Amino acid sequence: MNILFYFILYIIPASLFIFMAGMIYANNRYSRMHKTCSLLYIFASLWFFGVFTALITFPQSINEIIIYWINGSITVTSLLSVHLWFMTAGMYEKKNGKFLKLAFIPGVLLILMLPIESWMVENPLTSQNKTFIPGPGLYLLWIVDFLYLLINFVIIIVEMRRGRSAARLWFIGHLLFFVWTIIMLTAALTFQDVYIFFYLIPYGSLFWAIAIYLSMTRFDYLSSYEKRYHILFKRSPLGILLLDKDAKVVEASPQVPQYLGVKREELVHSPIVSLLDGINKQTYMKEHQKVFEKNRKLVNVELSFENRLKERKTLLVDSEFITVNGKKLLFVMAKDITEAKVKAEKVQYLAYHDVLTGLSNRAAFEKKITELLNKNAKFNFLLLDLNKLKQINDTFGHQAGDYAIQHVAKVIQTAVNEDDHTARLGGDEFVLLLDLEETNEIVNKIEKQLAVPLQLPDNEQITLSASIGISSYPADGETLEQLYSIADKRMYRQKRQEDKPSIKKRY
């Protein structure tokens, strides 16, 4: 009958701890926080198992069970709890956070000293002696456990002040555990003939266990990240990345390997910068470090690169900072805008370029000359008109006329320098914005090239001629209209000299 009573009193709550440990571990078996909390529950269950074993085997090995099993499991539970709250608060990630691990040394040393019986027990329990008197080592162990509990309280209070919703539950759970343990332990040591107080001490751990469980259900603490990853990563149309401060990929959605032209196995745990070609990798890493240092979010940032398949990609990137398992990570959302970018560039190109020749169009020309006028930069305004285009169209067809216009455009592009601006204003009219000292040389080049007969696609040959007029800024005018008017008059003066087959230049 006693065994059944003890079974209900201790094995059932111990089994509950084990069940909760399994549930938390199953939520995310790759998480350090989930693993730590699971171990915390396992060692808490050993406390119940230890008391159960002590009751049914008394007086055999009672002192060993109390010292090694019960107090050992309590101290390990205390160490795990401090480790859990350090991770929860992200304290390991802070400056000098690695030194926090030194806090575990006292607990570990005292666990190693448990076999020193005279140090741990002053008056052991026997069938004749019913009074258990702890030794200095056991008192010291309890003090260390108490200090670990205080550390937990401090961390939880700090988290409460930061506005963490679950922290209030943790505080209540730990406070009830602390009060319960103090009352029962004091009563057990004071009234050692009444064993019930000693037997009820483990039940205080149920308070913080329930508090953690409630924070999981209400505030998503220790949530199932695997389930979230599956839903979020697998189904999201965006590419999703988790990057650490060294730009290593912690996790990635299926879209990201497609963007980068690699397999997922090559991506995860690799520096993202190693997979991006065609960028300045040193600059990228410096910017990434700045983002982490300043907690800066990325909003609509374009990233252009060449992937492993030698494809040019452009991604639109947004990011937020999140904490996973106590570690600060950059949550990156990327959208492939390569196709849209190409279309936009094509639209932009067509907005400022002539479709037939590839030269700048009137809009681009007006923008460029406005810039030059605003800078007060001296330049020559050269207007060129292809002679007898209508005659070419009527004789050889409009395809031949287009071919002649394209040929003139190529001649102009070959003759000018990189800094010069050329445009087709429409029809057979071209304009060039040239350096004052290089104008004559460029015109001579154009004249020389146009003197060569042009062979049409149908093998017919024609000799082209063109007329030109030149005005100078600011000598001939200070506005586009003035410069164009003077150059146009000079050009038509040349155009009337149709008997001259090549370019005739006049200022």
C-alpha positions as CSV (number, residue, x, y, z in Angstrom):
1,M,0.0,0.0,0.0
2,N,2.9,2.4,0.9
3,I,4.6,1.7,-2.4
4,L,1.4,2.5,-4.4
5,F,1.0,5.8,-2.4
6,Y,4.7,6.7,-3.0
7,F,4.3,5.8,-6.7
8,I,1.4,8.2,-7.0
9,L,3.2,10.9,-5.0
10,Y,6.5,10.8,-6.8
11,I,6.5,8.7,-10.0
12,I,3.6,10.5,-11.6
13,P,5.1,14.0,-11.2
14,A,8.5,12.6,-12.3
15,S,6.8,11.1,-15.4
16,L,5.2,14.5,-16.0
17,F,8.7,16.1,-16.0
18,I,9.9,13.5,-18.5
19,F,6.9,14.0,-20.7
20,M,7.5,17.8,-20.7
21,A,11.2,17.3,-21.4
22,G,10.3,15.2,-24.5
23,M,7.8,17.7,-25.7
24,I,10.2,20.6,-25.4
25,Y,13.0,18.6,-27.1
26,A,10.6,17.6,-29.9
27,N,9.7,21.3,-30.6
28,N,13.3,21.9,-31.8
29,R,15.9,19.2,-31.3
30,Y,18.6,21.4,-32.8
31,S,18.1,24.3,-30.3
32,R,20.6,24.7,-27.4
33,M,17.8,26.3,-25.4
34,H,15.4,23.4,-26.0
35,K,18.1,20.8,-25.2
36,T,19.0,22.6,-22.0
37,C,15.4,23.0,-20.8
38,S,14.8,19.3,-21.6
39,L,17.8,18.3,-19.5
40,L,16.6,20.6,-16.8
41,Y,13.3,18.7,-16.6
42,I,15.1,15.3,-16.7
43,F,17.2,16.2,-13.7
44,A,14.2,17.6,-11.9
45,S,12.5,14.3,-12.4
46,L,15.5,12.5,-10.9
47,W,14.8,14.5,-7.7
48,F,11.4,12.8,-7.4
49,F,12.8,9.4,-8.4
50,G,15.5,9.9,-5.7
51,V,12.9,10.6,-2.9
52,F,10.8,7.6,-4.1
53,T,13.8,5.3,-4.0
54,A,14.9,6.6,-0.6
55,L,11.4,5.8,0.8
56,I,11.0,2.3,-0.5
57,T,14.6,1.2,0.4
58,F,15.0,2.9,3.8
59,P,17.4,2.6,5.6
60,Q,19.6,1.0,2.9
61,S,21.9,3.5,1.2
62,I,19.7,6.3,2.4
63,N,22.7,8.7,3.0
64,E,24.2,7.9,-0.5
65,I,20.8,8.6,-2.1
66,I,20.4,11.9,-0.3
67,I,23.9,13.1,-1.1
68,Y,24.7,11.7,-4.5
69,W,21.3,11.3,-6.1
70,I,19.0,13.9,-4.6
71,N,21.4,16.7,-3.9
72,G,23.5,15.9,-7.0
73,S,20.4,16.2,-9.3
74,I,19.3,19.4,-7.5
75,T,22.7,21.0,-8.1
76,V,22.8,19.9,-11.8
77,T,19.3,21.3,-12.2
78,S,20.5,24.6,-10.7
79,L,23.4,24.7,-13.1
80,L,21.1,24.0,-16.1
81,S,18.6,26.6,-15.0
82,V,21.3,29.3,-14.8
83,H,22.6,28.3,-18.2
84,L,19.0,28.4,-19.6
85,W,18.4,31.9,-18.3
86,F,21.7,33.1,-19.6
87,M,20.8,32.0,-23.1
88,T,17.2,33.3,-22.8
89,A,18.5,36.8,-21.9
90,G,21.2,36.6,-24.6
91,M,23.9,37.2,-22.1
92,Y,26.5,35.0,-23.7
93,E,26.3,37.2,-26.8
94,K,27.2,40.4,-24.9
95,K,30.7,41.8,-24.5
96,N,32.7,39.5,-22.2
97,G,29.7,37.1,-22.1
98,K,32.0,34.1,-22.3
99,F,33.3,34.8,-18.8
100,L,29.8,34.1,-17.4
101,K,30.7,30.4,-17.7
102,L,33.0,30.9,-14.7
103,A,29.8,31.0,-12.6
104,F,29.4,27.3,-13.0
105,I,32.8,26.4,-11.4
106,P,31.6,26.4,-7.8
107,G,28.7,24.1,-8.5
108,V,30.8,21.7,-10.6
109,L,33.5,21.6,-7.9
110,L,31.0,20.8,-5.2
111,I,29.5,18.0,-7.3
112,L,33.0,16.5,-7.6
113,M,33.4,16.7,-3.8
114,L,30.2,14.8,-3.1
115,P,32.1,11.5,-2.5
116,I,33.9,13.0,0.5
117,E,31.4,11.6,3.0
118,S,32.8,13.3,6.1
119,W,32.7,16.7,4.3
120,M,29.0,16.2,3.3
121,V,27.5,14.5,6.3
122,E,28.2,15.1,10.0
123,N,25.6,12.7,11.4
124,P,24.3,10.1,8.8
125,L,20.9,8.5,9.0
126,T,20.7,4.8,10.2
127,S,17.9,2.6,11.4
128,Q,18.8,3.6,15.0
129,N,19.7,7.2,14.3
130,K,16.8,9.2,12.8
131,T,18.5,12.6,12.8
132,F,20.4,13.6,9.7
133,I,22.9,16.4,10.3
134,P,24.5,17.8,7.1
135,G,28.2,18.4,6.9
136,P,29.8,21.8,5.9
137,G,30.1,20.6,2.3
138,L,26.4,20.0,2.0
139,Y,25.6,23.4,3.6
140,L,28.0,25.0,1.1
141,L,26.3,23.1,-1.7
142,W,22.9,24.5,-0.6
143,I,24.3,28.0,-0.4
144,V,25.6,27.7,-4.0
145,D,22.2,26.3,-5.1
146,F,20.6,29.3,-3.4
147,L,22.9,31.7,-5.1
148,Y,22.1,30.2,-8.5
149,L,18.5,30.7,-7.7
150,L,19.2,34.4,-6.9
151,I,21.0,34.7,-10.3
152,N,17.9,33.4,-12.0
153,F,15.8,35.9,-10.1
154,V,18.0,38.8,-11.2
155,I,17.9,37.7,-14.8
156,I,14.1,37.3,-14.8
157,I,13.6,40.7,-13.2
158,V,15.8,42.3,-15.8
159,E,13.7,40.6,-18.5
160,M,10.5,41.8,-16.9
161,R,11.8,45.4,-17.0
162,R,12.6,45.0,-20.6
163,G,9.0,44.2,-21.2
164,R,9.3,40.5,-21.9
165,S,5.8,39.1,-21.6
166,A,6.7,35.6,-20.4
167,A,9.1,37.0,-17.6
168,R,6.2,37.7,-15.2
169,L,5.2,34.0,-15.3
170,W,8.8,32.9,-14.8
171,F,9.1,35.3,-11.8
172,I,5.9,33.9,-10.1
173,G,7.0,30.3,-10.7
174,H,10.5,30.9,-9.3
175,L,9.1,32.9,-6.4
176,L,6.7,30.1,-5.4
177,F,9.4,27.5,-5.8
178,F,11.7,29.5,-3.6
179,V,9.1,30.1,-0.8
180,W,8.0,26.5,-0.9
181,T,11.6,25.1,-0.7
182,I,12.6,27.4,2.1
183,I,9.5,26.5,4.2
184,M,9.7,22.8,3.6
185,L,13.5,22.6,4.1
186,T,13.4,24.6,7.3
187,A,10.5,22.4,8.6
188,A,12.4,19.2,7.6
189,L,15.5,20.3,9.5
190,T,13.6,21.5,12.5
191,F,11.2,18.6,12.8
192,Q,13.3,15.7,11.6
193,D,10.9,13.2,13.2
194,V,8.2,14.4,10.8
195,Y,9.4,13.1,7.5
196,I,6.5,14.6,5.5
197,F,8.3,18.0,5.1
198,F,11.4,16.4,3.6
199,Y,9.2,14.3,1.2
200,L,7.3,17.4,0.0
201,I,10.4,19.5,-0.9
202,P,10.5,18.4,-4.6
203,Y,7.0,19.6,-5.2
204,G,8.3,23.2,-5.3
205,S,9.9,22.5,-8.6
206,L,6.5,22.0,-10.1
207,F,5.8,25.8,-9.8
208,W,8.6,26.8,-12.2
209,A,8.0,23.8,-14.4
210,I,4.4,24.9,-14.9
211,A,5.5,28.6,-15.3
212,I,7.8,27.6,-18.2
213,Y,5.0,25.4,-19.7
214,L,2.5,28.3,-19.5
215,S,5.0,30.7,-21.1
216,M,5.3,28.2,-24.0
217,T,1.6,28.1,-24.6
218,R,0.8,31.7,-24.0
219,F,3.9,33.6,-25.2
220,D,5.4,31.1,-27.6
221,Y,8.5,30.6,-25.4
222,L,10.6,27.6,-26.6
223,S,8.3,27.3,-29.6
224,S,8.5,24.8,-32.3
225,Y,11.0,26.4,-34.7
226,E,11.0,23.3,-36.9
227,K,7.3,23.7,-37.5
228,R,7.7,27.4,-38.2
229,Y,10.6,26.9,-40.5
230,H,8.6,24.3,-42.4
231,I,5.7,26.6,-42.9
232,L,7.6,29.8,-43.4
233,F,10.6,28.6,-45.3
234,K,8.9,25.9,-47.5
235,R,5.9,28.0,-48.6
236,S,7.2,31.5,-48.7
237,P,7.6,32.9,-52.3
238,L,10.5,35.0,-50.9
239,G,14.0,33.8,-50.3
240,I,14.5,33.8,-46.5
241,L,17.9,33.7,-44.8
242,L,19.2,33.7,-41.3
243,L,22.7,35.1,-41.1
244,D,25.0,35.4,-38.1
245,K,27.4,38.3,-37.4
246,D,30.1,36.6,-39.6
247,A,27.6,36.4,-42.5
248,K,27.4,32.6,-42.2
249,V,24.1,31.1,-43.3
250,V,22.3,29.5,-40.3
251,E,19.2,28.6,-42.3
252,A,17.8,29.2,-45.7
253,S,14.5,28.7,-47.5
254,P,14.3,26.6,-50.8
255,Q,14.3,29.8,-52.9
256,V,17.7,31.0,-51.8
257,P,19.8,28.1,-53.3
258,Q,17.9,28.7,-56.6
259,Y,19.0,32.3,-56.5
260,L,22.6,31.4,-55.8
261,G,22.8,28.5,-58.1
262,V,23.9,26.0,-55.4
263,K,22.6,23.1,-53.4
264,R,21.2,23.7,-49.9
265,E,24.0,21.6,-48.4
266,E,26.6,24.0,-49.9
267,L,24.7,27.0,-48.6
268,V,24.0,26.3,-44.9
269,H,26.9,27.0,-42.5
270,S,28.8,28.7,-45.4
271,P,29.7,32.4,-45.5
272,I,27.2,34.0,-47.9
273,V,29.8,36.2,-49.4
274,S,31.7,33.2,-50.7
275,L,28.7,32.5,-53.0
276,L,28.4,36.0,-54.4
277,D,30.6,36.7,-57.4
278,G,30.9,40.1,-59.1
279,I,30.8,42.1,-55.9
280,N,33.4,43.7,-53.7
281,K,33.5,41.1,-50.9
282,Q,35.6,43.1,-48.5
283,T,33.1,46.0,-48.8
284,Y,30.2,43.6,-48.3
285,M,31.6,42.2,-45.1
286,K,32.4,45.7,-43.7
287,E,28.8,46.8,-44.4
288,H,27.5,43.5,-42.9
289,Q,29.5,44.2,-39.7
290,K,28.1,47.8,-39.5
291,V,24.6,46.5,-39.9
292,F,25.1,44.2,-36.8
293,E,27.0,46.8,-34.8
294,K,24.3,49.5,-35.3
295,N,21.3,47.1,-35.3
296,R,20.4,48.7,-38.7
297,K,17.5,47.3,-40.7
298,L,17.7,46.9,-44.4
299,V,14.8,48.3,-46.5
300,N,14.5,47.8,-50.2
301,V,18.3,47.4,-50.7
302,E,19.3,46.1,-54.1
303,L,22.0,43.4,-54.3
304,S,23.4,42.6,-57.8
305,F,25.8,39.6,-58.2
306,E,26.7,36.7,-60.4
307,N,25.7,33.3,-59.0
308,R,27.5,30.0,-59.4
309,L,25.7,29.3,-62.6
310,K,27.2,32.5,-64.0
311,E,23.7,34.1,-64.1
312,R,23.4,37.8,-63.3
313,K,20.9,38.2,-60.4
314,T,19.4,41.2,-58.7
315,L,17.7,40.7,-55.3
316,L,15.6,43.2,-53.4
317,V,16.6,42.8,-49.7
318,D,14.8,43.6,-46.5
319,S,16.0,42.5,-43.0
320,E,15.2,42.5,-39.3
321,F,17.1,41.4,-36.3
322,I,15.8,38.4,-34.3
323,T,17.1,36.3,-31.4
324,V,17.1,32.5,-31.8
325,N,18.3,30.3,-29.0
326,G,19.8,33.4,-27.4
327,K,21.8,34.3,-30.5
328,K,21.3,37.5,-32.4
329,L,20.7,36.8,-36.1
330,L,19.8,38.8,-39.2
331,F,16.5,37.7,-40.7
332,V,16.8,38.5,-44.4
333,M,14.0,38.5,-46.9
334,A,15.0,38.6,-50.6
335,K,12.9,38.9,-53.7
336,D,14.3,38.1,-57.1
337,I,13.8,41.2,-59.2
338,T,16.2,40.2,-62.0
339,E,13.5,40.0,-64.7
340,A,11.8,43.2,-63.5
341,K,15.2,44.9,-63.3
342,V,16.0,43.9,-66.9
343,K,12.7,45.2,-68.1
344,A,13.1,48.4,-66.1
345,E,16.6,48.9,-67.6
346,K,15.2,48.2,-71.1
347,V,12.5,50.8,-70.5
348,Q,15.1,53.2,-69.2
349,Y,17.3,52.5,-72.2
350,L,14.4,53.1,-74.6
351,A,13.5,56.3,-72.8
352,Y,16.9,57.8,-73.6
353,H,18.1,55.9,-76.7
354,D,17.2,55.8,-80.3
355,V,15.9,52.4,-81.3
356,L,17.4,52.4,-84.8
357,T,20.9,53.5,-84.1
358,G,21.5,52.9,-80.3
359,L,22.6,56.6,-80.0
360,S,21.1,58.8,-77.4
361,N,17.7,60.3,-78.3
362,R,16.4,63.8,-78.1
363,A,15.4,63.5,-74.4
364,A,18.9,62.3,-73.4
365,F,20.5,65.0,-75.5
366,E,18.4,67.7,-73.9
367,K,19.3,66.4,-70.4
368,K,23.0,66.3,-71.3
369,I,23.2,69.8,-72.8
370,T,21.3,71.2,-69.8
371,E,24.0,69.7,-67.5
372,L,26.8,71.3,-69.6
373,L,25.1,74.6,-69.7
374,N,24.6,74.6,-65.9
375,K,28.3,73.8,-65.5
376,N,29.2,76.7,-67.9
377,A,31.5,74.3,-69.7
378,K,32.7,75.4,-73.1
379,F,31.8,73.0,-76.0
380,N,31.0,72.9,-79.7
381,F,27.4,72.1,-80.8
382,L,27.7,70.1,-84.0
383,L,24.6,69.4,-86.1
384,L,24.9,66.8,-88.9
385,D,22.3,66.0,-91.5
386,L,22.5,63.1,-94.0
387,N,22.1,64.4,-97.6
388,K,19.6,63.0,-100.0
389,L,18.0,60.4,-97.6
390,K,14.7,60.7,-99.5
391,Q,16.4,59.9,-102.7
392,I,18.0,56.8,-101.1
393,N,14.6,55.7,-99.8
394,D,12.9,56.2,-103.2
395,T,15.6,54.5,-105.1
396,F,16.7,51.6,-102.9
397,G,13.8,51.4,-100.4
398,H,13.3,52.4,-96.8
399,Q,15.4,49.5,-95.6
400,A,18.4,51.0,-97.4
401,G,17.6,54.4,-95.9
402,D,17.6,52.9,-92.4
403,Y,20.8,51.1,-93.2
404,A,22.4,54.4,-94.3
405,I,21.3,56.1,-91.0
406,Q,22.8,53.2,-89.0
407,H,26.0,53.5,-90.9
408,V,26.3,57.2,-90.2
409,A,25.7,56.5,-86.5
410,K,28.5,53.9,-86.5
411,V,30.8,56.3,-88.2
412,I,30.0,59.0,-85.6
413,Q,30.5,56.6,-82.7
414,T,33.9,55.5,-84.1
415,A,35.1,59.0,-84.6
416,V,34.2,60.6,-81.2
417,N,35.9,60.3,-77.9
418,E,34.6,58.6,-74.8
419,D,33.6,61.8,-73.1
420,D,31.7,63.2,-76.1
421,H,28.0,63.0,-76.4
422,T,26.2,61.9,-79.6
423,A,22.5,61.7,-80.3
424,R,20.0,61.2,-83.1
425,L,17.3,63.9,-83.0
426,G,15.1,62.2,-85.5
427,G,15.0,61.4,-89.2
428,D,18.5,62.1,-90.7
429,E,19.5,64.6,-88.1
430,F,22.3,64.0,-85.6
431,V,23.9,66.2,-83.0
432,L,27.3,66.0,-81.3
433,L,28.6,67.9,-78.2
434,L,32.3,68.1,-78.6
435,D,35.4,69.5,-77.0
436,L,36.5,72.7,-78.6
437,E,40.0,71.5,-79.4
438,E,39.0,68.1,-80.8
439,T,36.2,69.1,-83.1
440,N,38.2,69.5,-86.3
441,E,39.9,66.1,-85.8
442,I,36.6,64.4,-85.2
443,V,35.0,66.0,-88.3
444,N,38.0,64.9,-90.4
445,K,37.5,61.3,-89.2
446,I,33.8,61.4,-90.0
447,E,34.6,62.9,-93.5
448,K,37.2,60.2,-94.2
449,Q,34.9,57.3,-93.2
450,L,31.9,58.6,-95.2
451,A,34.1,58.9,-98.3
452,V,34.2,55.1,-98.4
453,P,31.3,53.7,-100.5
454,L,28.6,51.9,-98.5
455,Q,27.6,48.4,-99.6
456,L,23.9,47.8,-99.0
457,P,22.5,44.4,-97.9
458,D,21.5,43.7,-101.6
459,N,25.1,44.4,-102.7
460,E,24.3,47.8,-104.2
461,Q,26.9,50.5,-103.4
462,I,26.1,54.1,-102.6
463,T,28.2,57.1,-101.6
464,L,26.9,59.1,-98.7
465,S,27.3,62.8,-98.1
466,A,26.3,64.9,-95.1
467,S,26.0,68.5,-94.2
468,I,27.2,70.0,-90.9
469,G,26.8,73.2,-89.0
470,I,28.7,74.1,-85.8
471,S,28.0,76.6,-83.1
472,S,30.1,77.2,-80.0
473,Y,29.1,77.8,-76.4
474,P,29.2,80.5,-75.1
475,A,30.5,82.4,-78.2
476,D,27.5,81.7,-80.4
477,G,24.8,81.5,-77.7
478,E,24.1,80.6,-74.2
479,T,20.9,78.6,-74.6
480,L,20.0,75.4,-76.4
481,E,17.7,77.3,-78.8
482,Q,20.4,79.8,-79.7
483,L,23.0,77.2,-80.3
484,Y,20.7,75.0,-82.3
485,S,19.5,77.9,-84.5
486,I,23.0,79.0,-85.4
487,A,24.2,75.4,-86.1
488,D,21.1,74.7,-88.2
489,K,21.6,77.8,-90.4
490,R,25.2,76.9,-91.0
491,M,24.3,73.3,-91.7
492,Y,21.6,74.2,-94.3
493,R,24.1,76.6,-95.9
494,Q,26.3,73.6,-96.6
495,K,23.3,71.4,-97.6
496,R,22.6,73.7,-100.5
497,Q,26.0,72.8,-101.9
498,E,24.8,69.4,-103.1
499,D,27.5,69.1,-105.7
500,K,30.0,68.5,-103.0
501,P,29.9,64.8,-102.0
502,S,31.5,64.9,-98.7
503,I,31.1,66.8,-95.4
504,K,31.6,70.5,-95.7
505,K,32.2,72.1,-92.3
506,R,31.7,75.7,-91.5
507,Y,31.6,77.7,-88.3
